[in-house]
Each structure stands twice: as structure tokens, then as C-alpha cells.
Amino acid sequence: MSTIAAVLAATPSPSPTSTVPDVDVTPGVAGFIAIALVAVVTILLLVDMTRRIRRTRYRSEIRERLEAESNGTAADGTGSDADGAVTDEPERRAAEDGRADVGDDTERG
């Protein structure tokens, strides 16, 4: 009995063979197109994000420069116009631009 058990244990059991050819398992052209599309969309999103971050940084630098210039004329942020009257800088800028949201950080596509 031990001889039969030793022979059975020594013989390898056959591994199950695949009934599906390996060619049918690969993603093929559709998978390549899908991955390529995801890669292109990701690159476009990164370029857009970089552009928006750069635009926001430039806007903040310009805003700081304008605030520094306005603070250089008067310590309280007010300046004087040609008549010598004291004007409030943000209200003057809003009146010139025709907008009430001069210091706003919103995106204006």
C-alpha cells in the first residue's frame, strides 16, 4: 500500500488547460484606445490646472503690487484725486471698472 501511495504522490497532476486562446484575453485595440484616451485627457487636465494656478498667482501678484502702490500714497489705503480730495481707492476702482467685485478672486473664463 505504501508503494502505491508513493507512486501516486510522485506523479504530477496535470494542470487544467485553458479553453480560451490567449489572444482573446488581451485588451486589443479597444483597450489601447481607451488607455490612450485616458492618458490624453489626463495630460490636458494637467495643462489646464497649471494654467489656472499660474493665472491665479499672477493675479495675486498684481493685486499685491496695486495694494502696495495704493498704500505708498497714503497709510490708510486712501489717496487723493487731482482736486486734492481724499478718495477711497477700492470704491474709485469699482467706479472706474463699473464693477462691484474688484477685489474678487472669482474666475472670469
KATAWO-V930069 format. One line per field, one symbol per residue. ss: DSSP state (@ for helix, = for strand, . for the rest). A space follows every 10 residues. Layout:
BEGIN
ss = ???
END
This chain:
BEGIN
ss = .@@@@@@@@@ .......... .@@@...@@@ @@@@@@@@@@ @@@@@@@@@@ @@@@@@@@@@ @@@@@@@@@@ @@@....=== .....===@@ @@@@@@@... .........
END
